[in-house]
Amino acid sequence: MGLRESPFSSCFLRNVNAVVRRIMNMSYWSLNHLLALKQTTAEKQEYQRQRRLPYALWALLKGIIFLLLLLASLPFTALCLPVWLLLQVARRPFAYQHMPRQTPPEEWTLPGKAKAFRFVSSNVCLMPDGLAKYSNLGQMQERVKQIAQGLVQEASSRGNFWNGFDISNGKKYGDSESSPYRIDIDMAIEMPLDEGQATSPREIIASFPPSVDFLCLQEVFDQDAAAYLLQSLGSYYEHIIYDVGFYGFICCSALKWLSCLKRCSYWKWLNCFKLLNSGLFLASRYPMLAVQYHCYPNGRNVDILAAKGLLCVQVQLGVSQGQRIVGYVYCTHLDANTNGEQIRYDQLTRCLHWTQQFQKTNAQHGDIVAFDVFCGDLNFDNCSSGDELVQVHEIFSVYTDPCRIGPQQDKPWALGTLINSLKIYDEAVATPENLKRTLEDEKERKKYLEGPILADGQPDLSAIWSEGRRLDYILYREHLGPVELKVAVEKFSFITKLARCSDHLPVGLQLSVTPVV
């Protein structure tokens, strides 16, 4: 039996939830616009060029209007809130979209040829403008259109190799006149490598790779943004998991939550109430056999508002003599607090337990596991002294990080993925092509990538400069099974397509899975 698309088991509950959310949306809209009066650096420059009225006065006038609308809508929200909370008890913690395609991906059979699987992970910062402004990002509606356009342009490509390169013979696809998808050489060319790095799989590209099999996004918090992505990507990804996470009271009923107020710690009971989902969004070209979500119980500060957790997905890739060929994809977003090193360590420990539990529950005898990928924004790097505890976590002995040699040591070709948010509108990084050229220049990229930090989040001025803070990961591991498979990294990409749309660089991984004869 396939997955149910709606998170509610009945149409009645789904419709009531939609009506209640629509009524409560007025308060959400007013509060969001009130918080969004904070300007980004680009908005400040634009306002100074176009207006004579001091912005403080202009913001005060608009703020009064939004505040009055908020106050007027609160009685309706207060009436709907209990109904909404009760509805969440009956809600499954994710929604599913299935859009059957005329040309589904070719099923893989074994014994047979090697097959490449392509993954992309990206923190797209699609949160309400009132929150995004604190990362110097705004105009969420415009950004989601640009993000979707970039993803769709490449998803529609039917190229056989990662951005036009066949690493087996160096031939550039798209050069022939008959090719339906031509690639700008300046955008797709691999970075020049230093001596001793000739085998580096790194490339910096100004567009998303074509024919991505699995797209894993973080911070898709806004419902309208998620709806736009669903509409845009549905034609290219047959299976999409979205709106992942719990709302309202979790881990306990409302009555138990109220009884805990006196005997539980402040953070413990506050972690049982969520206003935002996890922000996770996973699109797959392959059928999903099982989906599960786990919520972290140990958030702090602003993170407690979001139901951050781990999304677990099992996909079917093909068959081999009657046995399933499956893959596992895990997507997560860890705690973002600057002093949350221990929190992130505990969350990773829970992730390892949940992944093992998920595979044990959903595996069938004789399953052939082609890949096991763990990805997301982990909010720690491998260069900062403030992240030393997490850098030695057990997960790095279970999974392989293609960019890592060991604790405090990345491979020479690895790059940071966090851009200085105050500089994201500078001309040198304001377009995908400019950002690509900046990252290719060792001296220039140091001006825009965030450097190592201390435990309190302050810059570590005594640290030897690395290639920046790499917060976004795609890890993988091999499994033993009835058919021996060799997994190898063909490409690891740092993608600049989201210039000005996010303060994170998307990352891509191409794995080659080869049967061992």
PATIPA-796167 format. One line per 10 residues: their letters; for each residue x, y, z of C-alpha. Coordinates in Angstrom, 1 decimal. Layout:
N
A = X Y Z  ...
***
This chain:
517
MGLRESPFSS = 0.0 0.0 0.0  1.4 3.4 -1.0  1.8 6.5 1.2  -1.2 8.6 1.9  -0.8 12.1 0.5  -2.7 14.1 3.1  -1.3 14.2 6.7  -4.9 13.7 7.9  -6.7 10.4 7.6  -10.1 12.0 6.6
CFLRNVNAVV = -11.2 14.8 4.3  -13.2 16.4 7.1  -10.2 16.9 9.3  -8.1 18.2 6.4  -10.7 20.7 5.5  -11.3 21.9 9.0  -7.6 22.4 9.4  -7.4 24.4 6.2  -10.2 26.7 7.4  -8.7 27.2 10.8
RRIMNMSYWS = -5.3 28.0 9.4  -6.8 30.5 7.0  -8.5 32.3 9.9  -5.3 32.3 12.0  -3.2 33.4 9.0  -4.3 37.0 9.5  -2.4 37.2 12.8  0.5 35.4 11.3  0.5 37.8 8.3  0.4 40.9 10.5
LNHLLALKQT = 3.1 39.7 12.9  5.3 38.7 10.0  5.0 42.1 8.3  5.6 43.8 11.7  8.9 42.0 12.2  9.8 42.4 8.5  10.1 46.2 9.0  13.8 45.5 9.8  15.7 46.3 6.6  18.3 44.2 4.9
TAEKQEYQRQ = 21.5 45.9 3.7  20.2 45.9 0.1  16.9 47.4 1.2  18.6 50.2 3.1  20.6 51.2 0.0  17.6 51.0 -2.2  15.5 53.1 0.2  18.1 55.8 0.5  18.2 56.1 -3.3  14.4 56.4 -3.8
RRLPYALWAL = 12.8 58.0 -0.7  13.3 61.3 1.2  11.1 60.4 4.2  13.3 59.1 7.0  12.9 55.3 7.2  12.3 55.4 11.0  9.2 57.5 10.5  8.0 55.4 7.5  8.5 52.2 9.6  6.6 53.7 12.5
LKGIIFLLLL = 3.6 54.5 10.3  3.5 51.0 8.8  4.2 49.5 12.2  1.1 51.1 13.7  -1.0 49.7 10.9  0.3 46.2 11.2  0.0 46.3 15.0  -3.6 47.4 14.8  -4.3 44.6 12.3  -2.6 42.1 14.7
LASLPFTALC = -4.6 43.2 17.7  -7.8 43.1 15.7  -7.1 39.5 14.5  -6.1 38.1 17.9  -9.6 37.3 19.2  -10.3 35.2 16.1  -6.9 33.5 16.5  -7.6 32.8 20.2  -10.9 31.1 19.3  -9.3 29.0 16.6
LPVWLLLQVA = -6.2 28.0 18.5  -7.7 25.3 20.7  -9.3 23.7 17.6  -6.0 23.8 15.7  -4.2 22.2 18.6  -6.7 19.4 18.8  -6.4 18.8 15.1  -2.6 18.3 15.4  -3.1 15.2 17.5  -4.6 13.5 14.5
RRPFAYQHMP = -2.0 14.8 12.0  0.8 12.6 10.6  4.1 14.6 10.8  4.6 14.9 7.1  2.6 15.4 3.8  3.3 13.6 0.6  2.8 14.6 -3.0  2.8 11.9 -5.8  2.7 13.2 -9.4  2.9 10.2 -11.7
RQTPPEEWTL = 5.2 10.8 -14.7  5.0 9.5 -18.2  8.7 8.6 -18.1  9.7 7.4 -14.7  13.4 6.7 -14.0  14.7 3.5 -15.5  14.6 0.6 -13.0  18.0 -0.8 -12.1  18.5 -4.5 -12.4  21.4 -6.7 -11.2
PGKAKAFRFV = 23.6 -8.1 -12.3  24.1 -5.2 -14.6  26.0 -2.0 -15.3  27.2 0.6 -12.8  24.7 3.3 -12.0  25.2 6.9 -10.8  23.0 8.5 -8.2  23.0 12.3 -7.7  22.1 14.1 -4.5  21.8 17.8 -3.7
SSNVCLMPDG = 21.4 19.3 -0.2  20.7 23.0 0.4  19.6 25.3 3.2  17.3 27.6 1.2  16.3 30.0 4.0  12.6 30.0 3.0  11.3 31.3 6.3  8.9 34.2 7.0  10.4 37.5 6.1  10.2 38.6 9.7
LAKYSNLGQM = 12.7 35.9 10.6  14.7 35.9 7.4  15.6 39.5 7.9  17.9 38.5 10.8  20.0 36.6 8.2  20.0 39.7 6.0  17.5 38.0 3.6  14.1 39.3 2.6  11.7 39.2 -0.3  10.8 35.5 0.3
QERVKQIAQG = 8.3 35.4 -2.5  10.9 36.6 -5.0  13.6 34.3 -3.6  11.4 31.1 -3.8  10.7 31.9 -7.5  14.4 32.2 -8.3  15.2 29.0 -6.3  12.4 27.0 -8.0  13.5 28.4 -11.4  17.1 27.3 -10.9
LVQEASSRGN = 16.0 23.8 -9.7  13.5 23.3 -12.6  16.0 24.4 -15.3  18.4 21.7 -14.3  15.8 19.1 -13.3  14.4 19.2 -16.8  17.8 18.2 -18.3  18.1 14.6 -19.3  21.9 14.6 -19.3  23.6 11.4 -18.3
FWNGFDISNG = 26.5 12.9 -16.3  27.0 15.5 -13.7  26.8 19.0 -15.3  28.1 17.6 -18.6  31.3 15.9 -17.6  31.9 12.2 -18.1  34.9 11.6 -15.7  35.7 8.3 -17.4  36.9 10.0 -20.7  36.7 13.7 -20.0
KKYGDSESSP = 34.2 14.3 -22.8  32.0 17.3 -22.4  28.3 16.6 -23.1  26.2 19.3 -24.7  29.0 20.2 -27.2  27.3 18.6 -30.2  24.8 20.4 -32.3  22.3 17.6 -31.7  22.3 17.9 -28.0  19.1 19.4 -26.6
YRIDIDMAIE = 20.8 20.8 -23.5  23.8 23.0 -24.2  26.1 24.0 -21.2  28.0 27.2 -20.8  31.6 26.1 -20.5  32.4 29.0 -18.2  29.7 28.0 -15.8  30.4 24.2 -15.8  34.1 24.0 -16.1  35.8 22.3 -13.2
MPLDEGQATS = 38.1 24.3 -11.0  41.8 24.3 -11.8  43.6 22.0 -9.4  46.9 22.4 -7.7  49.6 19.9 -8.0  48.8 16.8 -6.0  45.0 17.4 -6.4  44.6 15.9 -9.8  42.1 13.3 -8.5  40.0 15.9 -6.6
PREIIASFPP = 36.2 15.4 -7.3  35.5 19.0 -6.5  33.8 21.4 -8.9  32.3 24.8 -8.4  29.3 25.3 -10.7  27.0 28.2 -11.2  23.9 26.0 -11.8  22.3 23.0 -10.2  23.4 19.7 -11.7  21.1 18.2 -14.2
SVDFLCLQEV = 19.0 15.1 -13.4  19.4 15.2 -9.7  17.8 12.1 -8.2  17.3 13.3 -4.6  16.8 16.9 -3.6  17.1 17.5 0.2  16.2 21.0 1.4  16.3 22.7 4.8  14.5 25.7 6.1  11.4 25.5 3.9
FDQDAAAYLL = 9.3 26.8 6.8  6.9 29.0 4.9  3.8 27.2 3.7  3.4 29.4 0.6  7.0 28.8 -0.3  6.5 25.0 0.0  3.4 25.2 -2.1  5.3 27.0 -4.9  8.1 24.5 -4.8  5.6 21.6 -5.0
QSLGSYYEHI = 4.0 23.2 -8.0  7.3 23.9 -9.7  9.1 20.6 -9.0  6.1 18.2 -9.2  6.6 17.7 -13.0  10.2 16.5 -12.4  10.0 14.7 -9.1  7.3 12.2 -8.8  7.6 11.8 -5.0  7.9 14.7 -2.6
IYDVGFYGFI = 7.8 14.8 1.2  7.0 18.3 2.7  5.5 20.1 5.7  7.6 17.7 7.9  7.3 18.0 11.6  4.8 18.3 14.5  2.8 21.3 15.4  1.3 22.2 18.8  2.0 19.9 21.7  4.3 17.0 21.1
CCSALKWLSC = 5.5 14.1 23.2  2.6 14.6 25.5  -1.0 15.8 25.7  -1.8 19.4 26.5  -3.0 18.4 30.0  0.3 16.6 30.7  2.1 19.6 29.4  0.3 22.0 31.7  1.0 19.7 34.7  4.7 19.7 33.8
LKRCSYWKWL = 5.0 23.5 34.1  5.7 23.2 37.9  7.9 20.2 38.0  9.9 20.3 34.7  12.7 22.6 33.6  11.8 25.7 31.5  13.5 24.3 28.3  12.0 20.8 28.7  8.3 21.9 28.7  8.9 24.6 26.2
NCFKLLNSGL = 10.4 22.0 23.8  7.0 20.3 23.8  5.3 23.1 21.9  6.0 23.9 18.3  4.8 26.7 16.1  6.9 25.9 13.0  7.6 22.6 11.2  11.1 21.2 10.7  11.6 23.0 7.4  12.7 19.7 5.8
FLASRYPMLA = 11.7 19.0 2.2  12.7 16.0 0.2  12.1 15.3 -3.5  12.8 11.9 -5.1  12.6 10.5 -8.6  12.3 7.0 -7.2  9.4 5.4 -5.4  9.3 5.8 -1.6  8.8 2.6 0.3  8.8 4.0 3.9
VQYHCYPNGR = 9.0 7.4 5.5  9.5 8.3 9.1  10.2 11.5 11.1  11.7 12.0 14.5  11.7 15.3 16.4  14.6 16.5 18.5  13.6 17.1 22.2  16.5 19.3 23.1  16.2 22.6 21.2  17.2 26.0 22.8
NVDILAAKGL = 16.3 29.6 22.3  14.7 30.4 18.9  15.2 26.8 17.7  12.5 25.6 20.1  9.8 27.2 17.9  10.7 24.8 15.1  10.1 21.0 15.1  13.6 20.2 13.9  14.4 16.6 13.5  15.4 13.7 11.2
LCVQVQLGVS = 13.5 12.7 8.1  14.1 9.0 7.1  13.2 7.7 3.7  13.6 4.3 2.1  13.4 4.2 -1.8  13.2 1.4 -4.3  15.7 1.5 -7.1  15.2 -1.8 -8.8  15.2 -5.6 -8.4  17.8 -8.4 -8.5
QGQRIVGYVY = 16.5 -11.9 -8.9  13.4 -11.1 -7.0  15.1 -9.1 -4.3  14.6 -5.4 -3.8  17.4 -2.9 -4.5  16.9 -0.1 -2.1  18.5 3.1 -0.9  18.3 5.1 2.3  18.2 8.9 2.4  18.3 10.9 5.7
CTHLDANTNG = 17.8 14.6 5.9  18.2 16.8 9.0  18.9 20.3 10.3  20.7 20.5 13.7  20.4 23.2 16.4  21.6 26.6 15.2  22.6 28.2 18.6  26.2 29.4 18.7  26.7 27.7 22.2  24.8 24.6 21.3
EQIRYDQLTR = 27.8 22.2 20.7  26.5 19.7 23.3  23.0 19.9 21.9  24.2 19.1 18.4  26.3 16.2 19.7  23.3 14.7 21.4  21.2 15.2 18.3  23.7 13.4 16.1  23.7 10.5 18.6  19.9 10.3 18.3
CLHWTQQFQK = 20.3 10.4 14.5  22.5 7.3 14.5  20.1 5.5 16.7  17.1 6.5 14.6  18.8 5.5 11.3  19.6 2.1 12.7  16.1 1.7 14.0  14.5 2.7 10.7  16.6 0.3 8.7  15.9 -2.6 11.1
TNAQHGDIVA = 12.2 -1.9 10.9  11.8 -1.5 7.1  14.5 -3.9 5.8  13.4 -7.2 4.2  15.4 -10.4 4.0  17.6 -10.3 0.9  17.5 -6.5 0.4  20.4 -5.1 -1.6  21.3 -1.6 -0.3  22.8 0.5 -3.0
FDVFCGDLNF = 23.5 3.6 -0.9  22.9 5.1 2.5  23.1 8.9 2.5  22.9 11.3 5.5  22.8 15.0 4.6  21.7 18.4 5.8  22.7 21.6 7.6  24.6 20.3 10.6  25.5 23.8 11.9  29.0 22.9 12.8
DNCSSGDELV = 32.3 22.8 10.9  35.6 21.0 10.9  37.8 24.0 11.4  36.5 25.9 14.5  37.8 25.3 18.0  34.2 25.9 19.2  33.0 22.8 17.4  35.7 20.4 18.6  33.3 18.1 20.5  31.1 17.4 17.5
QVHEIFSVYT = 34.0 17.0 15.1  34.9 13.7 16.8  31.4 12.3 16.9  30.9 8.6 16.2  28.9 9.4 13.0  32.2 10.1 11.2  33.3 6.5 11.9  29.9 5.1 10.6  29.5 7.4 7.6  32.1 8.8 5.2
DPCRIGPQQD = 32.5 12.5 4.7  34.0 13.0 1.2  35.4 16.4 2.2  37.1 15.3 5.4  40.4 13.7 6.4  39.9 13.8 10.1  39.0 16.1 13.0  40.1 19.7 12.3  41.4 18.6 8.9  39.5 18.8 5.6
KPWALGTLIN = 40.7 17.7 2.3  42.6 20.5 0.4  39.8 21.0 -2.1  37.0 21.3 0.4  35.3 24.7 0.7  33.2 26.5 3.4  29.5 26.7 2.7  28.5 29.6 4.9  28.7 33.1 3.3  29.0 36.2 5.4
SLKIYDEAVA = 25.3 37.4 5.4  26.3 41.1 5.6  28.1 40.8 2.3  25.7 38.6 0.2  24.6 41.7 -1.8  28.2 42.7 -2.7  28.8 42.7 -6.5  31.5 40.0 -6.2  29.0 37.4 -4.9  25.6 38.9 -6.1
TPENLKRTLE = 25.2 36.6 -9.1  25.9 32.9 -9.6  28.7 33.6 -12.1  30.3 36.3 -9.9  30.1 34.0 -6.8  31.7 31.2 -8.7  34.6 33.4 -9.8  35.1 34.6 -6.3  35.2 31.1 -4.8  37.7 30.1 -7.4
DEKERKKYLE = 40.1 32.8 -6.2  41.7 31.7 -2.9  42.3 35.3 -1.7  38.9 36.7 -2.8  36.8 33.9 -1.2  38.3 34.6 2.2  36.6 38.0 2.2  33.1 36.4 1.9  33.2 33.0 3.5  32.7 32.9 7.3
GPILADGQPD = 35.9 31.8 9.2  36.5 29.7 12.3  34.7 30.6 15.5  35.1 30.1 19.2  32.6 28.3 21.5  30.7 31.6 22.1  30.3 32.2 18.4  32.8 35.0 18.2  35.5 34.9 15.4  38.6 32.9 16.3
LSAIWSEGRR = 41.3 35.5 15.4  44.0 33.1 16.5  43.0 30.3 14.2  44.9 29.5 11.1  42.6 30.3 8.2  40.9 27.3 6.6  38.7 27.3 3.6  35.7 28.6 5.6  33.0 27.0 7.7  31.5 24.0 6.0
LDYILYREHL = 28.1 23.5 7.7  26.4 21.6 4.9  27.2 17.9 4.6  26.4 14.9 2.4  27.7 11.7 4.1  27.4 8.1 2.8  28.2 4.6 3.8  28.3 1.1 2.2  26.3 -1.9 3.2  27.2 -5.6 3.1
GPVELKVAVE = 24.6 -7.7 1.3  23.8 -10.6 -1.0  25.3 -8.7 -3.9  28.6 -6.9 -3.4  28.5 -3.2 -4.5  31.3 -0.7 -4.7  30.4 2.9 -3.9  32.7 5.6 -5.2  32.5 9.4 -5.2  32.6 10.8 -8.7
KFSFITKLAR = 31.8 14.4 -8.1  31.4 16.7 -5.1  29.9 20.1 -6.2  29.7 23.5 -4.5  26.8 25.3 -6.2  26.5 29.1 -6.5  23.1 29.2 -8.1  21.5 30.6 -5.0  23.5 33.8 -4.8  21.5 36.5 -2.9
CSDHLPVGLQ = 18.8 33.8 -2.2  20.6 32.1 0.7  23.6 32.5 2.9  24.5 28.8 2.4  26.1 27.2 -0.6  24.2 24.1 -1.9  26.3 21.0 -2.1  26.0 18.1 -4.5  27.3 14.5 -4.5  27.4 12.0 -7.3
LSVTPVV = 27.9 8.4 -6.2  28.8 5.6 -8.6  27.5 2.2 -7.5  29.2 -0.7 -9.3  28.4 -4.4 -8.9  31.6 -6.3 -8.0  31.9 -9.4 -10.3
***
